[in-house]
Amino acid sequence: MNQEVTAYIENLPKWQADISSTLRSMVLETIPEAQERIQYKKPHFLKNGHYAAVISPSKDAIAFMIMNANGIDFPKEFEGPAERKWIKLKEGSTPDLATLSGLLKQASVML
């Protein structure tokens, strides 16, 4: 695990840190070979040098973005253009890890 990413998550407000830690663990379980780093001031996860996912905190939400999303059927609560989709998780939200992992696996299989 990248210490920069760990420090970044630990410095978020508690509810954002909890969601971000859960998402981080899910990404690393879904893509065991993923490399993580802070880029553009937020945690990015790469597979074979290509972006796979991003955790993006804002004032009132954590956006979880899945890259390389072309051709994948995403649930209606996801936003974004065809090549990348994100879902916003607010305080008190419980991420649907099975769905997120399945979508991430589909999106990252060809990376």
C-alpha positions as CSV (number, residue, x, y, z in Angstrom):
1,M,0.0,0.0,0.0
2,N,1.2,3.5,-0.9
3,Q,1.9,5.5,2.2
4,E,1.0,8.8,0.5
5,V,-2.5,7.3,-0.2
6,T,-2.8,6.1,3.4
7,A,-1.9,9.5,4.7
8,Y,-4.3,11.2,2.3
9,I,-7.2,9.0,3.4
10,E,-6.3,9.4,7.1
11,N,-6.5,13.2,6.8
12,L,-10.1,13.2,5.4
13,P,-13.1,13.8,7.7
14,K,-13.9,10.5,9.5
15,W,-17.0,9.6,7.3
16,Q,-15.0,10.3,4.1
17,A,-12.0,8.3,5.4
18,D,-14.2,5.4,6.3
19,I,-15.8,5.3,2.8
20,S,-12.5,5.9,1.1
21,S,-10.8,3.1,3.0
22,T,-13.6,0.7,2.1
23,L,-13.4,1.7,-1.6
24,R,-9.6,1.3,-1.5
25,S,-9.7,-2.2,-0.1
26,M,-12.3,-3.1,-2.7
27,V,-10.2,-1.8,-5.6
28,L,-7.1,-3.7,-4.3
29,E,-9.1,-6.9,-3.9
30,T,-10.7,-6.5,-7.4
31,I,-7.4,-5.6,-9.1
32,P,-4.6,-7.2,-6.9
33,E,-1.9,-5.9,-9.2
34,A,-3.2,-2.3,-9.1
35,Q,-0.7,0.4,-8.3
36,E,-1.9,3.4,-6.3
37,R,-0.7,6.9,-6.1
38,I,-1.7,10.4,-5.4
39,Q,-2.2,12.3,-8.7
40,Y,-4.2,15.5,-9.3
41,K,-4.5,15.7,-5.4
42,K,-6.5,12.5,-5.1
43,P,-6.0,8.7,-5.0
44,H,-5.7,7.0,-8.4
45,F,-5.4,3.3,-9.0
46,L,-3.6,2.0,-12.1
47,K,-3.4,-1.3,-13.9
48,N,-0.5,-1.8,-16.3
49,G,0.1,2.0,-16.3
50,H,-3.6,2.8,-17.2
51,Y,-6.1,4.5,-15.0
52,A,-8.6,2.1,-13.5
53,A,-10.3,4.0,-10.7
54,V,-10.2,7.3,-8.7
55,I,-11.4,8.2,-5.3
56,S,-12.4,11.9,-5.4
57,P,-13.6,13.6,-2.1
58,S,-15.6,16.8,-2.3
59,K,-17.2,18.8,0.5
60,D,-20.3,16.7,0.8
61,A,-19.5,13.4,-1.0
62,I,-16.9,10.9,-2.1
63,A,-17.1,10.3,-5.9
64,F,-15.8,6.9,-7.0
65,M,-14.8,6.9,-10.6
66,I,-14.4,3.9,-12.9
67,M,-12.3,4.5,-16.0
68,N,-12.4,2.6,-19.3
69,A,-16.2,2.3,-18.9
70,N,-17.1,2.2,-22.6
71,G,-19.6,-0.4,-23.5
72,I,-20.5,-1.4,-19.9
73,D,-24.0,-1.1,-18.7
74,F,-23.9,1.0,-15.5
75,P,-26.8,1.5,-13.0
76,K,-28.7,4.7,-13.4
77,E,-27.2,6.3,-10.3
78,F,-23.8,6.6,-12.1
79,E,-22.9,9.8,-13.9
80,G,-20.4,10.8,-16.6
81,P,-19.4,10.3,-20.2
82,A,-19.1,6.8,-21.8
83,E,-15.4,6.5,-21.1
84,R,-15.6,7.1,-17.3
85,K,-18.5,6.8,-14.8
86,W,-18.8,7.8,-11.2
87,I,-21.1,7.4,-8.3
88,K,-21.3,10.0,-5.5
89,L,-21.5,8.6,-2.0
90,K,-22.7,10.9,0.8
91,E,-22.3,10.7,4.5
92,G,-24.2,7.7,5.8
93,S,-24.0,5.9,2.4
94,T,-23.0,2.3,2.3
95,P,-21.2,1.5,-1.0
96,D,-22.6,-1.6,-2.9
97,L,-19.2,-3.3,-3.0
98,A,-20.3,-6.3,-5.0
99,T,-21.7,-4.0,-7.8
100,L,-18.7,-1.7,-7.8
101,S,-16.3,-4.6,-7.8
102,G,-18.1,-6.2,-10.7
103,L,-18.1,-3.0,-12.8
104,L,-14.5,-2.3,-12.0
105,K,-13.5,-5.8,-13.0
106,Q,-15.3,-5.5,-16.3
107,A,-13.7,-2.0,-17.0
108,S,-10.2,-3.1,-16.0
109,V,-10.1,-6.5,-17.6
110,M,-8.5,-5.2,-20.9
111,L,-6.1,-2.8,-19.2
